[in-house]
């Protein structure tokens, strides 16, 4: 295994995981609240469905992509964004304060009408 591949297996070299709390999970949607201490990360994952994220706190969100690219974005409480399914990534709290958001994965968009 190459050194770059070994390093990628350790998400951001964090010392604690983010804490997911599933609020709803049915055949149509999965709604999860994520709480991050400073420096906490989700770990590598890929969403099987398109999803939306709504920030509950101000945040500095670091996102590492499978190709090694890392972005850092400042977001404010109430901001939201959406992403398509199938993108491998890791998310880390890059600030010195706790951060939280709600993630809404859409399993069956046709069932929302």
C-alpha positions in Angstrom: 0.0 0.0 0.0 1.4 3.4 -0.9 2.0 6.0 1.9 -0.7 8.3 0.4 -3.2 5.5 0.5 -2.3 4.7 4.2 -2.7 8.4 5.2 -6.1 8.6 3.4 -7.4 5.8 5.7 -7.0 8.1 8.7 -9.6 10.9 8.3 -8.0 14.2 9.1 -6.0 12.4 11.9 -8.8 13.4 14.3 -8.9 12.2 17.9 -12.7 11.8 18.1 -15.6 11.0 15.9 -18.6 13.3 15.1 -21.8 12.1 16.8 -24.7 11.2 14.5 -28.3 11.1 16.0 -30.8 9.6 13.5 -34.0 11.6 13.9 -36.0 9.8 11.3 -35.3 6.9 9.0 -38.1 5.5 6.8 -38.5 4.4 3.2 -38.5 8.0 2.0 -35.9 10.0 4.0 -33.2 9.7 6.6 -32.8 12.7 8.8 -29.6 12.8 11.0 -28.3 15.5 13.3 -24.5 15.6 13.4 -22.7 17.1 16.4 -18.9 17.8 16.2 -16.5 18.8 18.9 -13.6 20.9 17.7 -11.5 18.7 15.4 -14.1 15.9 15.2 -14.7 14.2 11.9 -17.4 11.9 10.4 -14.9 9.4 8.9 -14.9 8.4 5.2 -18.3 7.7 3.8 -20.4 7.9 0.6 -24.1 8.8 0.5 -26.4 6.5 -1.4 -28.9 9.2 -2.0 -28.9 13.0 -2.8 -28.9 15.0 0.4 -29.3 18.4 2.0 -27.4 19.9 4.9 -28.8 22.7 7.2 -26.4 24.3 9.6 -27.5 24.6 13.2 -24.4 26.6 14.3 -21.8 28.8 12.7 -19.1 26.5 11.4 -15.8 26.1 9.7 -16.3 22.9 7.7 -13.4 21.0 6.2 -14.2 18.5 3.6 -11.7 16.0 2.2 -12.5 14.3 -1.1 -11.3 10.9 -2.3 -8.7 12.5 -4.5 -7.1 14.2 -1.5 -8.4 17.7 -2.1 -9.4 19.5 1.0 -11.7 22.5 1.1 -12.5 24.8 4.1 -15.8 26.7 4.1 -17.2 29.1 6.7 -20.9 28.7 7.1 -23.4 30.4 9.3 -26.3 28.9 11.3 -29.3 28.6 9.0 -27.3 28.2 5.8 -28.0 25.1 3.7 -26.6 23.3 0.7 -27.2 20.1 -1.3 -25.1 17.4 -2.8 -25.6 14.5 -5.1 -25.3 10.8 -4.1 -22.1 8.9 -4.6 -19.3 11.3 -3.6 -16.8 9.7 -1.2 -15.7 12.3 1.5 -14.8 13.0 5.1 -16.1 16.1 7.0 -14.3 17.7 9.9 -15.1 20.6 12.3 -12.2 23.0 11.5 -13.2 25.6 14.2 -12.4 25.9 17.9 -16.1 25.6 18.8 -18.7 22.8 18.5 -20.6 22.6 15.3 -23.9 20.9 14.4 -26.0 20.4 11.3 -29.0 18.4 10.2 -28.5 16.2 7.1 -31.6 15.1 5.1 -31.0 12.2 2.7 -33.7 11.8 0.1 -34.3 8.0 -0.6 -37.4 8.3 -2.7 -38.0 11.8 -4.1 -41.2 10.7 -5.9 -42.7 9.9 -2.5 -42.4 13.4 -1.2 -45.3 14.8 -3.3 
